[in-house]
Amino acid sequence: MSTVTEATGLGSYLEAFSEMRQRTSHQPEWLRTLREDAFGQFCDIGFPTLKDEAWRFTSVAPIARESFSLAEGGAAELTLEDLKPFLIADAACRLVFVNGRFAAELSDCEPLPAGVEAGSLAAEIGSNPAALKSSLGRHLDLGTDPFCSLNTAFLEDGGYVRIAKGTVLASPIHLLFVSTDLDSPVMAHPRNLILAGPNSQADVVEEHVSLGDAKLFSNTATELVAEENAVIAHHMIERENRTSFHISTLQMHQERNSNVSSHSVLIGGALVRNNVHPVLAGEGGACLINGLFLGDDSQHLDNYMLVDHASPHCASHQFYNGILGGKSHGVFHGRIIVRKDAQQTDAKQTNRNLLLSDDAQIDTKPQLEIYADDVKCTHGATIGQLDENALYYLRSRGIDETSARELLLFAFAGECTGRIRSTPIREHVERIVRQSLPEGMTSDGTGEGAERRWEEIG
């Protein structure tokens, strides 16, 4: 425990864990043991430092030195009118969580289509805990990832989605996590469990937003299990306020011939870390990892992809685009592991970045670890500025400079948003991106055009 005791604010974690342990003492022993083991692992590991390879570009010292308390609900203060800007049209189900806790009065899942279960994880733990034992906590890396350990230690509520065998859900399920304006720094640890049965199809949106400027440490973890021939798309949208810290982990376990898509859009937050970890455990699986991050001011947006090809005849394609202005700092660290028995793997990794000011920064590290000899793997990254030739072309056709730049930026972002197959979700994301793109910013951030420069890596 010595590593963690060096961090300011340890007492708040110990106190909060003790309170939660008393509050959940009536729950099954296996769940209480899972939490206690996870908290012990967090204490042993401590917060990561820049010496840890997976965190070499991101310091979490602002999180480690802050003292956080567990957030209360606060749903009584909100109305559906407050949530109107965040709602997705034609969603099959809306689950709302306020400061990490389920808000039934703001949610709407009636009636659910046959073969679909969606609701609060806390309610499922209360009514049917035995059904969760084989899935909850099984796939996250609790031994080496302190934030996953911390999330599991404080596991109480979040989204629970189960899609039965052969069920095809045409409309998306929307998990909306809302933070409200609180008086002191608070933390929330939402835990989501998504179980997709054989031959099922569904789209799930996990969206994190802020109402107010309160400082929040949001540490969320999602376990997604796709059984044989399942086709599932997970969409992460993070647009919290600029004082918040957000750490998210999506752990995906894929069985034979499953097809899973991960779409991430990072816009808000002061310090954001987005972990996406698919494990292609069954032969013939396919995975798309698609993302967009927009940074401005002094934001820090870190994307860490770890794709584990554990079986043969699988394919994974990664496409991440970053647009960075002001003094923002973006990170893309993509790691692909091809195991010895994963022959005939097809893996592709691409990261493209636009820097809109001289002070914006990107660290990009595509990485391949290949232990099989019959594979097709590629990776690469580019860093550049807006194309002045394209800008000149648009301006020569009567488009003002600001509008021309916004068109080019939206087209660059559209490379990622266009891969979202669900029309309601794609339109929702495109609206958010249009509202969030830097306005009137020139290539060099000084008000004057700059020569386009590109650096290619990989």
TIGUMAR-304382 format. One record per residue: x, y, z of N, C-alpha, C in turn; residue in three letters. Coordinates in steps of 0.02 Angstrom, whole numbers, plus 50000, padded with zeros to 5 digits. Each point is the difference from the previous one (the first is absolute). Example, Ala and Ser with C-alpha at 12.3 -4.5 7.8 and 13.67 -1.06 7.14 Angstrom:
2
506604971650390499555005950000500455006050000ALA 499825005349964500425005950003499615005550037SER 
REM end
This chain:
458
500414994050000499595006050000500435006350000MET 500664999250003500445005750008499965004849940SER 499904997449941499985004349941499435005050005THR 499424997750020499425004450002500035004850059VAL 500304997950055500015004350058500405006449987THR 500415000049947500375006049983499545005249968GLU 499424997949975499555004649965499545003650048ALA 499975006649992499515003850039499304997749983THR 499584999450050499324998049987499864992750011GLY 500504996150022499884992950013499454999150052LEU 499995004450050499504999450052499295000349972GLY 499895004049948499335000549971499814993449967SER 500474996549968499854993649970499854994750053TYR 500414999950053499894995250053499335001250035LEU 499855006350013499375001750034499414998249956GLU 500045001749935499454998649954499904992549992ALA 500554996349998499944992749992499704996850062PHE 500195002550057499714997450063499255001350003SER 499795006049980499295001549999499624995649951GLU 500294999149942499664995949949499964992650023MET 500534997750032500014993050023499444998850051ARG 499885004850043499454999350048499325000249964GLN 499955004449951499375000849963499824993849960ARG 500504996249978499884994249957500144993450036THR 500005000150067500184994050038499504994449991SER 499395001649978499484994949990500074996349934HIS 500445002349957500064997149933500414993550002GLN 499984996049946500334993450000500755000450017PRO 500244994850030500704999850021500475000749942GLU 499844996749943500455000349943500105007249975TRP 499475004150005500055006949977500395004250050LEU 499894998850064500385003650051500744998349996ARG 500144993649987500704997949992500325003249939THR 499625000449945500255003149939500205007350014LEU 499585003650035500145007050016500625000650044ARG 500024996050053500555000550048500674998149968GLU 500004994849959500624998149965500225005649952ASP 499525003049967500165005449953500305006050037ALA 499715001850058500275005750037500704998450026PHE 500114993850020500674998150021500505000549943GLY 499794998049939500435000649942500155007249983GLN 499505004350007500115007249988500525002750049PHE 499934998150063500485002350050500704997549986CYS 500064993949976500664997249985500315003249938ASP 499595001449949500275002749937500135007550005ILE 499525003650028500055007250002499835003149932GLY 499975006549999499885003549937500594999249953PHE 499884999549935500574999449953500405006449996PRO 500624999449979500445005749991500265000149929THR 500385005149984500285000649933500524994549986LEU 500214996550052500464994449990499654993849973LYS 499344999750007499624994449973499915001049925ASP 500194995149960500005000749927499325002049973GLU 499474997150027499335001649975499785007050018ALA 500365003350046499815006750023500575005049989TRP 500454998749956500605004049993499855007149975ARG 499425001149968499835006649974499495003750043PHE 499784996850054499455002950040500154999550074THR 500015005750033500075000250072499325000450033SER 499884995550047499365000150037500095003250069VAL 500555003750009500125003350064499425004650021ALA 499675003649953499435004150022499444995950032PRO 499924993849979499504995650031500254997450067ILE 500634997950001500274996850060500045004950059ALA 500135006349987500085004650056499365003350023ARG 499454999049963499365002950019499644995450049GLU 499615002850044499604996150047499275000049976SER 499764994149982499324999349973499564996350050PHE 499375001849999499494996350038499524996849950SER 499654994850021499514996849956499415004749988LEU 499805000549937499455004449982499334997150024ALA 499555004450017499314998050015499605000349936GLU 499374998050002499594999649940499865006849970GLY 499545003850029499845006749975499515000149943GLY 499664994549986499534999749943499395004450013ALA 499835001150063499405003850015500055007249974ALA 500605002449990500105006849977499905000749924GLU 499984994449964499995000249927499314998349973LEU 499875002549940499404998349962500204997649931THR 499524997149965500144997949931500195005949956LEU 499745005950016500185005949961500755001550006GLU 500294998750059500725001050009500404995349956ASP 499734994149986500364994949962499875000449925LEU 499545004349980499795000349930500585000749951LYS 500525004050014500555000749952500414993649991PRO 499924995250044500424994049998499634993849974PHE 499365000549986499614994249982500104997949928LEU 499934993649987500074997249933499304998349973ILE 499855002549942499354998649970499934992649984ALA 499404997350012499834993149982500394994850038ASP 500255001750060500344994950040499494995050026ALA 500194993650001499564994850026499955000350075ALA 500525002750032500035000150073500475005550022CYS 499805003650052500445005250029500094998550074ARG 500624998850021500164999050070500415006050023LEU 499755003750049500345006050024500304998850069VAL 500635002050008500354999450063500245007050020PHE 499835002150059500195006650025500524999150054VAL 500605002849988500564999250046500134992650016ASN 499934995849949500154993050006499444995550023GLY 499415002950016499454996050026499405000349954ARG 499664994349994499444999549954499435004650020PHE 499725003549951499445004550011499414997449960ALA 499564996150032499444996849966499525005049971ALA 499895005750036499525004949977500215003749937GLU 500654999749983500255003249939500134995049944LEU 499914993650015500134994849952499364997849965SER 500094996549945499424997749961500194993749962ASP 499754994350024500144993649967499374995949991CYS 499445003249997499364996449994499665001749934GLU 499784995049963500144992950012500654998049966PRO 500364995350030500614997449968499814994649949LEU 500354999849944499874994749952500134993150030PRO 499674995049975500114993250024500734998049991ALA 500274996750050500694997749996500515005050024GLY 499775005850026500465005250023499875001550074VAL 500534999950039499985002350069500455006150006GLU 499765005350030500405006050010499775003550062ALA 500475001750043499825003450062500615001550042GLY 499875001050064500525001750048500374993750022SER 500675000450000500394994350024499874998950075LEU 499905005350037499864999350071499354996150011ALA 499495001449958499374996350006500094992749983ALA 500424998649950500134993049980500384996450055GLU 500465003450032500364997050057499514998450056ILE 499525004450010499514998950054499514994449986GLY 499824999049936499484995249984500264993349974SER 500575000149966500244993849969500774999849999ASN 500325000350057500735000350002500344993749973PRO 499684994250008500324993849977500125000149925ALA 499565003449962500085000349927500605004249979ALA 500255004250045500565004449983500684997150018LEU 500004994850041500624997550028500504997849948LYS 499764997049945500454997449949500275005449953SER 499725006050003500205005249953500325006150033SER 499735002250055500215006250031500714999450029LEU 500465004149976500694999950023500434994749970GLY 499724996249953500384994449972500535002249949ARG 499875005449964500425001749943500465006050011HIS 499855004350048500435005850013500674997950028LEU 500525003949985500674998650025500085003450068ASP 499834996450053500035002950066500704999650030LEU 500424995749971500664999050029500505005549985GLY 499935003349942500495005049980499705006949986THR 499345000449994499695006549985499685002850063ASP 500305005150031499735002550064499325003149994PRO 499845003149942499355003249993499444994849993PHE 500154994449968499514994549998499914997050069CYS 500544999550038499954997550069499595004850042SER 500125006549992499635004950039499264999949981LEU 499854999449936499304999649978499664993950030ASN 500344994350000499704993950027499925000450075THR 500475003350034499945000850072499375003950018ALA 499815004949958499425004150014499414998249955PHE 499994993849977499474997649956499335000150037LEU 499545004149975499325000250028499475000449946GLU 500085004749954499485001249952500295001649931ASP 499574999849951500195001249931499484996849955GLY 500164999449937499534997149953500074992549994GLY 499434996649996499984992849989499594998649938TYR 500314996949951499664998549936500134992749982VAL 499474996449987500064993149976499564999249937ARG 500324997849946499654998849937499974992449990ILE 499394997349997499914992749996500224997349932ALA 500104993549998500194996649939499525001649943LYS 500295002049942499605001249941499615006549999GLY 500065004150051499635006350003500355005449959THR 499625003549959500275005549960499655006450023VAL 500375004650029499735006250025500155005649951LEU 499495002749969500105004949946500185006950027ALA 499755001950059500125006650028500514999650057SER 500375005350013500544999750050499765000250072PRO 500414997350044499935000850072500475005550022ILE 499735004950037500385006050019500125000050075HIS 500634999550020500205000650070500275007150009LEU 499645004250036500185007050008500225001350072LEU 500645001950008500295001350066500085007650007PHE 499655002750050499975007350009500335001850067VAL 500445004849999500275002850062499705006850012SER 499835001550063499685006350017500495004650037THR 499795006150012500435004950033500014998750075ASP 500554997350024500074998450071500505004750033LEU 499995000150067500405004950037500734998150008ASP 500164993549996500684997850011500194994749947SER 500644998749991500214994949951499714993250018PRO 499694996849952499694993550012500254995049947VAL 499894993650016500194994749953499404995549989MET 499984997149941499494995049983500354994449962ALA 499774993850012500324994249969499464995749966HIS 499705002449947499474996149966500294993649971PRO 499614994750007500204993449972499454997649954ARG 500184998649938499514997749951500164992849980ASN 499474996149991500084993149977499534998949941LEU 500304998349943499624998949938500124992949977ILE 499474996049997500054993049981499594998949937LEU 500334998149946499674999049935500024992549984ALA 499414997049997499944992949987500164998249928GLY 500034993449985500164997849932499515002949949PRO 500285002249942499595002549944499595006250017ASN 500175003650052499645006150018500325006049966SER 499615005549997500255006349971499725005850041GLN 500445004950016499785005750039500515005649997ALA 499765006250014500435005950007499895002850069ASP 500555001550035499985002950067500405006550000VAL 499715005350027500345006450008500135001350073VAL 500625001450017500205001950068500235007249997GLU 499615004650028500145007149993500085003250069GLU 500535004150006500165003450064499985007549989HIS 499575003450039499905007349993500015003350068VAL 500075006749999500015003950062499475005449997SER 499675001150057499575005850010500325004150056LEU 500375005149982500375003950050500744999149992GLY 500385003350044500735000249994500354996550057ASP 499654995950038500314996550057500544995249977ALA 500514999350042500544995349985499784992950015LYS 500074995649950499794993150007500554995349977LEU 500104994750037500434994549979499544994349981PHE 499914999049934499584994649975500444994349976SER 499934994350033500414994149985499534994449981ASN 499884999349935499494995249977500334994049967THR 499674994350007500244993849968499404996349970ALA 500104997449941499484996349964500274993349979THR 499664994750019500164993349976499494998149947GLU 500244998449941499574998149944500194993049977LEU 499524995550002500114993149979499574998649939VAL 500324998349944499654998549938500084992549985ALA 499444996450005500044992849987500004998649925GLU 499974993849982500104997949930499525003649953GLU 500285002949947499635003349946499635006350022ASN 500135002550059499695006350022500295005949962ALA 499585005149988500215006149966499815005850046VAL 500495003150032499875005050052500435006249986ILE 499705005850009500375006349994499945003950066ALA 500575002150027500025004050061500255006949982HIS 499655005250024500175006949984500135003850065HIS 500615002350009500195004150058500025007349980MET 499605004150033500005007349988500175003450066ILE 500565003450002500225003450062500015007549986GLU 499565003850035499985007349992499845003350067ARG 500414998350049499925003050067500345006950002GLU 499925003450057500275006850004500774999950003ASN 500285005949992500735000749992500384999750066ARG 499674998550055500354999050064500004992650021THR 499694995849960499904993050020500584995549978SER 500084994650037500464994649983499584993949979PHE 500164997149945499604994449975500464994349978HIS 499924994250033500364993949980499474994949981ILE 500054997249940499524995049978500364993949972SER 499724994250013500274993849973499444995949970THR 500094998149937499554995549966500374993549988LEU 499794994750035500314993449994499524995649961GLN 500214997749941499564996149956500284992849994MET 499554995350009500184993049992499584997249942HIS 500344997749947499654997949939500084992549988GLN 499434996749991500014992949984500004999049924GLU 499944994049978500074998049930499545004049954ARG 500295002849947499635003549946499605006050025ASN 500165002650058499665006050024500295006249965SER 499605005349998500215006249967499825005850047ASN 500515003250027499905005350049500325006549975VAL 499645005550007500265006549982500035004450062SER 500555003650008500085004950053500105006949968SER 499555004650016500055006949974500075004750059HIS 500535004050001500125004650056500035007249974SER 499695004550037500035007249985500175003650065VAL 500595003050003500235003450060500025007549985LEU 499645003850042499955007249988500145004050063ILE 499734997950058500065003950061500554997650045GLY 499985002550062500474997850051500655003750000GLY 500315000450059500675002850006500524994749986ALA 499904994150029500454994349989499564993949985LEU 500094997149941499584994549978500454994349977VAL 499824994050021500354993949978499474995149976ARG 500074997849937499524995549969500364993449984ASN 499834994750037500304993449990499514995549962ASN 500224997049946499594995249963500414993749991VAL 499734994450028500394993750002499584994149975HIS 499994998849934499654994149976500454993750003PRO 499694994550018500344993549998499624995749950VAL 500334998549944499704995749948500144992850019LEU 499564997350042500114993550030499754994249957ALA 499555001549952499724994749958500215000949928GLY 500084994549966500225000249930499505003749956GLU 500265004049953499585003549952499695006450025GLY 500215002650058499735006150027500255006249962GLY 499615005450003500195006349968499865005750048ALA 500445005049999499935005650046500195006549964CYS 499585005050006500145006849976500085004650060LEU 500565003650003500135004850053500075006849967ILE 499515004250010499945006249963499935005850049ASN 500375005449991499965005350050500185006849973GLY 499755005050036500135007049984500105003850065LEU 500535004050004500105004250060500155007149979PHE 499655004850034500045007149985500245003650063LEU 500595003049996500295003350058500115007449988GLY 499935003950053500115007249997500255002250069ASP 500185006450005500255002850063500574995650026ASP 499964997550062500554995950027499764992850014SER 499524997749962499744993250010500544994849986GLN 499944994350034500434994249988499564994049985HIS 500044997449939499574994549977500434994249978LEU 499964994550037500434994249989499584994149978ASP 500204996849946499674994049974500494994250000ASN 499824994850036500434994150005499624993949976TYR 500234997249944499684994249970500444993850009MET 499734994750026500364993750006499564994549970LEU 500204997749941499624994949964500374993450006VAL 499654995050027500314993550013499714994949951ASP 500404998249949499804994749954500214993350030HIS 499524996550028500154993750035499814993949959ALA 499645001049944499764994449959500135001449926SER 500034994849959500155001049928499405002949961PRO 500175002449940499495002449952499595005850027HIS 500315004450038499645005850026500275006449968CYS 499585005250001500195006449971499845005650048ALA 500455004950005499885006050039500255006049961SER 499595005249997500175006249965499915005850048HIS 500525004150007499985005850044500075006349958GLN 499565004950012500035006449967499865005550052PHE 500495004150016499915005450048500255006649969TYR 499575005150004500185006749977499985004850058ASN 500505004650003500035005050051500035007049970GLY 499635004750030500035007149982500175003850063ILE 500575003450000500265003150061500165007349989LEU 499725004350042500155007149998500235002550067GLY 500125006550006500235002950063500644996950024GLY 500014998350065500584996650030499824992850018LYS 499534997249963499774993350016500534994849983SER 499934994250031500484994549992499604993649986HIS 500114997049943499684993849982500494994250001GLY 499734994150014500424993950001499624994549964VAL 500354996549956499754993749973500544994850009PHE 499854994950040500454994450011499634993649981HIS 500144997549941499664994049975500464994050001GLY 499794995050036500424994050007499614993949976ARG 500284996449953499694993949974500444994150018ILE 499714995050033500374993850017499704994349959ILE 500424996549963499794994249961500324993950032VAL 499594995850032500264994150035500264994749951ARG 500384995450026500334995049959499514996049958LYS 499424998450028499524995849963499515004149958ASP 500085006549999499535004349963500235001049928ALA 500054994549964500225000349930499455003249957GLN 500235002849944499555003449951499615005750033GLN 500345003650043499735006150029500065005749950THR 499495004249998500005006149959499895005950047ASP 500525003950011499965005650048500275006349968ALA 499615005450008500195006449971499905005450052LYS 500475004850000499985005250051500205006749968GLN 499565005050004500135006449968499805005650048THR 500455004850009499875005950041500185006249960ASN 499525004649991500105006249964499845005950045ARG 500415005249997499925005650046500095006749965ASN 499595004850019500065007049978500195004250060LEU 500535004049994500195004750052499825007049975LEU 499585003550038499745006449979500365005950032LEU 500504998750041500395005450029500714997550012SER 500455004750009500704998250012500104996750068ASP 499535001350046500084997350068499644993350010ASP 499614997949951499674993450006500524994549992ALA 499874994350032500504994750001499664993249992GLN 500314995549963499754993249994500574995150010ILE 499894994950040500454994350006499654994049970ASP 500304997049950499684994349968500494994149997THR 499764994350020500434994250003499624993849977LYS 500014998749934499734993649975500504994450017PRO 499744994350021500444994750024499734993249981GLN 500434995749973499824993149983500444995150038LEU 499694994850028500374994550030499744993649968GLU 500404997049956499764994449960500404993850017ILE 499644994850020500324993650018499784994449953TYR 499635001749948499794995249949500355001849934ALA 500044995249953500375001449938499575000849938ASP 499354998850005499565000649942499485005450015ASP 500215006349995499565005650019500075005749950VAL 499515004550002500045006149960499855005850048LYS 500525003650019499945005350049500335006449975CYS 499655005550006500285006549981499835005250053THR 500425005150004499855005650045500335006349975HIS 499725005750018500285006349979499655005850033GLY 500335005849997499725006050030500235006149961ALA 499585005149997500175006349968499835005850046THR 500415005349995499895006150037500065005849952ILE 499515004449998500035005549953499545005750017GLY 499915004549952499575005750008499485000049944GLN 499555004850001499495000449948500335001049931LEU 499694997049949500255000549932499845007049972ASP 500525004049990499895006849976499745000149928GLU 500174994949960499744999649932499254998950000ASN 499774995550045499284998950005499655006250027ALA 500325003450047499715006150027499945005349945LEU 500525000849960499995004849944499444998349951TYR 499924993549986499494997849952499315002050026TYR 499864998950064499345001750027499905007650000LEU 500525003850017499925007350003499915002949930ARG 500304996849950499935002449931499294999149974SER 499604996050036499314998949981499525003850045ARG 500265005250031499575004650036499864998250073GLY 500354995050027499894998050070500495003950044ILE 499765003250053500455003950043500484995350036ASP 500555003050025500544995950027499794995850060GLU 499615003150045499784996350059499584994049981THR 499525001049955499574994549978500404994749963SER 500485002249960500414995249963500404995650047ALA 500295003050052500384996150049499544995150037ARG 499415002350018499534995550034499794994249956GLU 499915001349935499844994749953500554994849997LEU 500625002349996500574995449996500074996050065LEU 499915003350056500054996450064499444994950007LEU 499405001949980499444995350006500104994049953PHE 500295001349941500144994549953500524995250030ALA 500505002950033500514995850033499694995950056PHE 499575003250040499664996350053499524994949971ALA 499715001649942499524995549968500294993449978GLY 500674999749994500304993549985499844994950054GLU 499935002550062499844995650057499244999550011CYS 499665005650000499284999750012499634996149946THR 500275000149939499684996449945500014992550008GLY 500424997550045500034992750011499474997650049ARG 499625004550030499474998150046499404997949957ILE 499794993750007499494997349955499295002150019ARG 499875001250064499335001850023499865007349982SER 499485001349962499845006849979499855004650059THR 499574998250048499885004550057500635001650040PRO 500434995150010500615001250037500485004449960ILE 500074998549936500455004049958499785007349998ARG 499365001249992499755006949998500105003450067GLU 499904996450054500125002650068500735002150008HIS 500464995749979500715001450006500205005849955VAL 499745000349940500175005449954499785006850027GLU 499425000250032499785006350031500485002250054ARG 500224995350041500475001550054500665002549971ILE 500244996749948500645001949970499965006949969VAL 499475001549965499915006749970500025005550054ARG 499694998750057499995004950054500675000750034GLN 500434995149993500624999750039500625001749961SER 499965000449934500585001649960500255007150015LEU 500665000950002500275006850012499745004949947PRO 499815005950022499715005049955500525005349981GLU 500055001249935500425005549976500734999250012GLY 500244993950013500704999050015500384998749935MET 500565003249991500404999149940500504994450010THR 500354998349948500464994450003500535000850053SER 500275006150007500545000950048499785003250065ASP 499335001450006499745002750062500155007350012GLY 500275003549948500185007050009499565004749961THR 499544997449960499595004349957500275000549930GLY 500574996849986500285000049933500074992949976GLU 499934999049935500064993449972500714997450007GLY 500084993550001500664997050005500084994649946ALA 500604999049981500144994849950499844993250031GLU 499704995849962499814993450025500614995750009ARG 500074997150058500584995750013499744993350028ARG 500284994749977499784993450023500624996150024TRP 499894996150051500504995350023499684993250000GLU 500314995249969499704993249997500444995350040GLU 499664995950038500354995250044499754993149985ILE 500434995249998499774993049994500104997049933GLY 
REM end
